[in-house]
Amino acid sequence: MASKPKAAKRKASKPAKLKRAPGKPLYAQVEEIIRKRLIDNYWKPGEALPSEFELAAELSVSQGTVRKALNDMVAENLLERRQGRGTLVSEYTERRALFLYFNLKSKDGDQSMPFSRTLACEQRPATEIERTKLRLAPGANVVAMHRVRELQGRPVIVERLTLPQELFPGLGGDLKLPENLYRFYQGEYGITVAKASESVSAVAAEALEAQLLGIMPDAPLLEIDRVAVTIDERPVEWRVSRCNTSNYSYVAERG
């Protein structure tokens, strides 16, 4: 049985400090500092940042400069504001994962988190295309997952995911995976998915996919090819989802 991953811990290193760069807007420099602290897990998911006043005093800038930097990061969903609690590091709740990164909606308008059944999860050498997608060095290993996802009790999606093994030690084998993988990456490994790029195309169902989805071979499927990256633009997941959209629509809503 694969060993369980160890939860990410806050880095002990001192947080990055502001070094004023001539010709670059001050708010952008403040944003770089805050972004670097998020990358270093200086603040944990769900943790409140110091107040705008405290950050401004620490960095020797105005509160307005800090507020503008924070506003940009709230717009990117890296931070969130809550009444009475201030500005917090965003964490992957079920709702956030659903509305930011799950794109299928039933014909009656229902959009719910799918149930997933993992078929395989193993560590192995990366293929050439995996090294390209994830920007890996020759000889790198990956964690490869294959799973089926169900909506309203019916299999709808066949999915293959590939992760850099060096970032996810201990992941593989018969370790049970949660539905919300992005929250799992964040909580267990300190890896926050900041955004994802997608391409969508029409494909024909292969024999195994048809069997898993209960459809005819060569039936039309919607393929969603997604690469997810961290705050510092490092690819951490390549996911190819093949979806039976006979009862569902692909939506691309962003808050």
C-alpha positions in Angstrom: 0.0 0.0 0.0 1.3 3.4 -0.9 2.3 5.7 2.0 0.1 8.6 2.8 1.4 12.0 1.8 2.6 14.4 4.5 0.6 17.6 4.9 2.4 20.7 3.7 4.0 22.9 6.4 4.6 26.6 6.5 8.1 27.5 5.4 10.3 28.8 8.2 12.2 31.2 5.9 11.7 34.9 6.4 9.1 36.4 4.0 10.2 38.3 1.0 10.7 42.0 1.5 10.0 44.9 -0.8 13.0 46.1 -2.9 11.8 49.2 -4.8 12.4 48.9 -8.6 12.5 52.2 -10.5 10.0 52.4 -13.4 7.7 49.6 -12.0 4.4 50.6 -10.3 4.7 50.3 -6.6 1.4 48.3 -6.3 2.8 45.7 -8.7 5.9 45.3 -6.5 3.7 44.8 -3.5 1.7 42.2 -5.4 4.9 40.4 -6.2 5.8 40.2 -2.5 2.4 38.9 -1.5 2.4 36.4 -4.4 5.9 35.1 -3.3 4.6 34.6 0.2 1.7 32.5 -1.2 4.1 30.5 -3.3 6.2 29.8 -0.2 3.2 28.8 1.9 4.0 31.6 4.3 0.2 31.9 4.9 -1.9 28.7 4.9 -5.1 28.3 2.8 -8.0 29.9 4.7 -5.6 32.0 6.9 -6.2 35.7 7.2 -3.5 38.1 6.0 -2.3 41.0 8.1 -4.5 44.0 7.8 -3.9 46.5 5.0 -2.6 48.9 7.6 -0.1 46.3 8.9 1.1 45.4 5.5 1.5 49.0 4.5 3.5 49.7 7.6 5.7 46.7 7.1 6.4 47.5 3.4 6.6 51.3 3.9 3.8 52.0 1.3 0.3 53.5 1.5 -2.8 51.5 2.4 -4.1 52.4 -1.1 -1.1 50.8 -2.7 -1.6 47.6 -0.6 -5.4 47.6 -1.4 -4.8 47.8 -5.2 -2.4 44.9 -5.0 -4.8 42.8 -3.0 -7.7 43.7 -5.3 -5.8 42.3 -8.3 -5.2 39.0 -6.4 -8.8 38.8 -5.3 -9.8 39.1 -8.9 -7.5 36.1 -9.7 -9.2 34.1 -6.9 -5.9 33.8 -5.1 -7.3 35.8 -2.2 -10.8 36.4 -0.9 -12.5 39.0 1.3 -14.9 38.0 4.0 -17.0 40.4 6.1 -15.5 40.6 9.6 -12.4 38.5 8.8 -10.6 40.7 6.3 -8.5 39.2 3.4 -7.9 35.5 3.4 -5.8 33.0 1.3 -8.3 31.3 -0.9 -8.9 27.6 -0.3 -10.5 25.0 -2.6 -14.0 24.5 -1.2 -16.4 22.3 -3.1 -18.2 25.3 -4.4 -15.1 27.0 -5.7 -13.9 23.8 -7.4 -17.3 23.3 -9.0 -17.8 26.7 -10.4 -14.2 27.5 -11.5 -13.1 24.2 -12.8 -16.0 21.9 -13.6 -17.8 22.7 -16.8 -20.7 20.4 -17.4 -24.3 21.3 -16.7 -27.3 19.0 -17.2 -30.1 20.0 -19.7 -32.3 20.8 -16.7 -29.7 23.3 -15.4 -28.2 21.1 -12.6 -24.5 21.6 -12.0 -23.2 19.3 -9.2 -19.9 17.8 -8.2 -19.4 14.4 -9.9 -18.7 11.1 -8.0 -15.3 9.6 -9.1 -14.2 6.0 -9.3 -10.4 5.6 -9.7 -9.4 2.8 -12.0 -5.6 3.2 -11.6 -3.1 5.5 -9.9 0.6 4.7 -10.5 4.1 6.2 -10.6 6.0 5.6 -13.9 8.4 7.4 -16.3 6.9 10.3 -18.2 6.2 10.0 -21.9 7.5 12.6 -24.3 4.1 14.4 -24.5 3.8 14.4 -20.7 7.3 16.0 -20.3 6.2 18.7 -22.8 2.9 19.4 -21.1 4.4 19.5 -17.6 7.8 20.9 -18.6 9.7 18.0 -17.1 13.3 17.0 -17.6 14.3 13.8 -19.4 14.1 10.9 -17.1 11.4 12.5 -14.8 8.6 10.3 -13.3 4.9 11.1 -13.1 1.9 10.0 -11.2 -0.7 8.8 -13.7 -4.4 8.4 -12.8 -7.3 7.0 -14.8 -10.8 7.4 -13.4 -14.5 7.5 -14.4 -16.7 10.3 -13.1 -20.5 9.9 -12.6 -23.2 12.5 -12.6 -26.7 11.7 -11.4 -25.7 8.1 -11.0 -24.5 7.6 -14.6 -20.9 7.4 -15.9 -20.3 10.6 -18.0 -16.6 11.3 -18.0 -13.5 9.2 -18.6 -10.4 11.1 -17.3 -6.7 10.7 -17.4 -4.5 12.9 -15.2 -0.7 13.2 -15.0 1.2 14.9 -12.2 5.0 15.5 -11.7 6.0 12.8 -9.2 8.6 15.0 -7.5 5.8 17.3 -6.3 3.5 14.5 -5.1 5.7 12.0 -3.2 3.7 9.1 -1.8 0.8 9.5 -4.2 -0.1 6.3 -6.1 -1.1 2.7 -5.5 -4.4 2.1 -3.7 -4.4 5.5 -1.8 -8.0 6.7 -1.8 -8.3 10.0 -3.6 -10.9 12.7 -2.7 -13.4 14.2 -5.2 -11.8 17.7 -5.0 -8.3 17.1 -6.1 -7.3 20.7 -6.2 -8.2 21.0 -2.5 -6.2 17.8 -1.9 -3.1 19.2 -3.7 -3.4 22.4 -1.6 -4.1 20.8 1.8 -1.7 17.9 1.6 1.1 19.2 -0.6 1.0 23.0 -0.3 0.4 23.2 -4.1 -2.2 25.8 -5.1 -3.7 25.7 -8.6 -4.0 29.3 -9.6 -5.5 28.9 -13.1 -5.9 26.4 -15.9 -5.8 26.6 -19.7 -8.2 24.4 -21.7 -8.7 23.3 -25.3 -11.9 21.6 -26.4 -12.4 19.3 -29.3 -14.8 16.6 -30.6 -13.5 13.0 -30.6 -14.8 9.5 -31.2 -15.1 7.1 -28.2 -12.4 4.4 -28.1 -13.4 0.9 -27.2 -12.5 1.0 -23.5 -14.1 4.5 -23.1 -17.3 3.3 -24.8 -17.4 0.3 -22.4 -16.9 2.5 -19.3 -19.5 5.0 -20.4 -22.0 2.5 -21.6 -22.1 3.9 -25.2 -21.3 2.6 -28.7 -17.7 2.6 -29.9 -17.0 5.7 -32.0 -19.9 7.6 -30.4 -19.1 11.4 -30.2 -17.4 12.7 -27.1 -16.2 16.1 -26.0 -12.5 16.2 -25.1 -11.3 18.8 -22.6 -7.5 19.1 -22.5 -6.5 21.1 -19.5 -3.1 22.1 -18.0 -3.3 23.5 -14.5 -0.5 25.8 -13.2 0.5 27.2 -9.8 0.8 30.8 -8.8 4.3 31.0 -10.3 3.1 29.4 -13.6 4.5 26.0 -13.0 2.5 23.2 -14.6 1.3 20.7 -11.9 -1.4 18.7 -13.7 -2.3 17.6 -17.2 -5.9 16.4 -17.4 -7.7 15.0 -20.4 -11.4 14.5 -19.9 -13.6 12.8 -22.5 -17.2 13.6 -21.8 -20.5 12.1 -23.0 -22.5 15.3 -23.5 -25.7 13.7 -24.8 -27.5 14.9 -21.6 -25.1 17.7 -20.7 -23.8 21.0 -22.0 -20.3 22.4 -21.7 -20.3 25.8 -19.9 -17.5 28.3 -19.4 -18.7 30.6 -16.6 -16.2 32.5 -14.5 -16.9 34.6 -11.5 
